[in-house]
């Protein structure tokens, strides 16, 4: 294991890099069509963490546009392989992603996590995020036949 973890912001030219991610870092296996669409969409951002040539972490997000507001940024996912947890890698990736969002002019940066995800909540608190109480989340996946 290398002592130096490096970060890399992905762009459209990095499809092969993303397709090289070994299973277990993302929730599901990488789909080439979705990876290509993600990387080619200028509103999507991804930062990967590497130990040498091995991809060991990822953080992704999306710029959100609305006609009456400045751009905002939604942090979609943050993940680090189990054997690399508690080394500050997720924090570094988030700081990098937040810096990208700010450089893109985003004024609202937000995310959601489960109330029982104590590790994620500790990470976001360490990044000086404000925790909003009493938010109700609605979703449609599996909720009903449409």
ABEGO torsion letter per residue (X at the ends): XBABBBBBBBBAAAAAAAAABBBGABABBBBAAAAAAAAABAABBBBBBBBEABBABBBBBBBBBBAABBBBBBBABBBBBAAABGAGAAAAAAAAAAAAAAAAGBABBBBBBBAABAAAAAAAAAAGBBBBBGBBBBBABGABBX
